[in-house]
């Protein structure tokens, strides 16, 4: 996933609204969002190569997501010997450990992973942690509209600023509509060169990755781009709505799936 936008306690009826895009190589095998057989309370897509996931939610109302931290010049970039960062989301959602405790435990093994940024919790308390950021005590995030791309939370990259502004406008709607959020996530307008970040990959690639939605491009000889979009709406009544839309390399929808359930405080 290359962008995650979320409104935390900024809508009178929806304490949590998430809109997210996952960017990946189209050839990497993945399963659509569903409840997992071995973890029936866990709803998420699945990376069929490493077994993790990029975004998920549980019947108990917990959610988690992870993005890669992009810095081509940093030591410790991804190698085959490192565990998949998607396993962090899976492990958090599969267990009932508290969010702060999970992050505290993760801090001790942060160097086992290539760069990542991790969001987890439930509407009452959402936490952020990155192994490329500060190593202080995990604390809940303040209410607000937040954005995460391939850096730290709310780093003002153009796509983050644009997405936060658009989500801020959309949540003025008394009943936010999934289709409006999907429209936000399908914005393929690249940023102006003057606003591009410098993460060591060169200006042409920075430009190609600068839009909220990434049209198919070639990286290391393989097609790469936005492969799916996800919407998560948590109503104050406890109703959870989860929508996922796949995208093919031509920018066409490859199918939708949708789930709804009421948070069960007895579930994980």
Buried (B, 14 or more C-beta within 10 A) or exposed (E): BBBBBBBBBBBEEBBBBBBBBBBBEBEEEBEBBBBBEEBEBBBBBBBEEBEBBBBBBBBBBBBBBBBBBBBEEEEBBEEEEEBBBBBBBBBBBBEEBEBBEBBBEBBEEBEEBBBBBBBBBBBEBBBBBBBBBEEEEBEBBEEEBBBBBBBBBBBEBBBBBBBBEBBBEBBEEEEBEBEBBBBBBBBEEBBEEEBBBEBEBEEEBBBBBBBBBBBBBEEEEEBBBBBBBBBBBBBEEEEBBBBBBBBBBEBEEEEBBEBEBEBEEEBB
